[in-house]
Amino acid sequence: MAANDQVLALDNQVCFALYAANRAVTARYRPLLDELGLTYPQYLVMLVLWEQEGAGTKPRVSDLGARLRLDSGTLTPLLKRLEQRQLLQRVRSAEDERVVRVALTESGRGLRARASEVPGRMLCGLELDEGRLISLREELRSLLLALEAKAPIGQ
């Protein structure tokens, strides 16, 4: 293969490595989250809500979307399903009815204890050094910030 051909080799693409890793991570989480009755995106929503509850705040739906990098068309059905399961409730602000806040229910709070086992179980048997995982997470955060700081190509 010529040097120029290597530019388009699948295994040389950062995007493919991220895509494949994302699919593998999600697949590894699936059986753990099935035990909680959550999908991976629902788990992410619950993580933010548990975090916010610890800080004593009830986030606005728009803040939740920004934190998870989800648009309202994706986030609203997630919240609706979690609300149907009575894990959270959406409440319109009395001051401004356009503002909707999200609060955990007692069931949503109770699920946290069971979910606290997920991260450790997720990593069990992977034989990855904690320092390496922390370094990888920081590199990915750095990449995300760099990508978000730039306007999309072609604009």
N, C-alpha and C positions, 0 to 999 in steps of 0.2 A: 504494500500500500504506500503510495506517495505521501509526503509530508502534508500536503494540502488536504488529502483524503482523511487524515487523522483529525482534522478540525471538525468533521462531521461524524466521526465515529461515536456511536451511542455511549460507549463506556467512558468517553472523554467529556461528556456533557454533565455539568453541575446540575442542570435542571432534572436530568434523568435520575441521578443519584438521590436528589431530594424527593422526587416523585416516588421512586421505588422504596426509599426508607419510610416515607409517610405511609404508604400502603402496608408495609411490613409492621410498623408500629401500631397502626389501627387494627390490623388483624390480630396482633398479640393482645391488644386491649379487649377485643370483642368478648372472649369467654368470661373475662373478669367483670366486664360491665353488664353482660347478660345476667349475672348473678344479682346485680343491683336493679335490673330492669331498665337500664339506660343505654342509649346509643352513644357513640363517641362524641358527637356534637352536643348532646344533652349533658354529658359528663362535663364538658368544658363550661357550659352555662352554669352548672351547679358549682363547679370549682370557683368561679367568679363570685357567685352568690354567697358561698360559704366564706370566702375571703372578705367580702364586703360586710357580711353580718358580723364578722369578728371585729371589723373597724367601726361597727355601729351605724352603718349607713344602708339605705335602700336605694340601689342605683336606678337611674332612669333607664328606660329601654334603649334610648339613644346612646347612653354611656356604655351600656352592656354591649351593644353592637360595635361601638368603637373599640372597646377593649378586646373583643373577640375577632375584630376585623370582619364582621358579617353585616350585610345590608339588611334592611328591615324585611325584605321579601323572604330572606332565609331565616332570620331570627324569629319573626312572628310565629310561624308554624311550630318552631321548636318550643317557644314559650307556651303556646296553646296546648301542646301535648303534655308538657310538664304540669301545666295548670290542671288539665283533665285528670292527671294522676295525683292531683292534690299535693304536689311537692312545692308549688309556689303559687302566688296570686299576684295578679296585675291590678294596680290601683291607680285611678286617675287622681291627679292633684286637685285639691279643692281650690287652690289659687289660680291654676291654669289647667283647664281640662285637656289641653293638648299634651301635657306632660303625663306620662305613665311611668309609675315606679313599680319595681318588682321586689316582692318580699317573700322570704321562705315561709312555708307553713311549718307546723310542728313535725309533720312527716318528712319534709325536706331537711329540717335540722337533724332529725333522727337518722337519716340516711348517711349523714357525714361520718359517723363512727364506723359504719361498714366500709365506706369508701376510703377511709384512711389506710386501709390495708392494700389498696390497689397499687400505689407506686412501688412498694416493696415487692409485692408479688409480681409485678410487671418485670422488674429487673432480675428476679430470682433465676439463677441458672445462666444468665448471660455472660458471666465472668468478665464484666467491664469494670474497670477501676473507677471509683467515685470521682476522683480528680479528672479523669478523662471525660466522664459524662458532663461534669460541670464545665470543663473547657469547651466541649462540643456545643453545649447549650449557649454559652456566651458567644461562640463563633456564629452560631445560627442567628442569635439576636442581633449581632453586629451586621450580618448580611441583610437581615430584614430591615433594619434601620436604614442601611445604605440604599436598599431598593425602594423603600418608601419615601426617601428624601429626593429621589430623582423623578422627574416627570416621565410618563410612559414614552417609550421610543416612538417617534413619528408625530409627536405633538409639540 
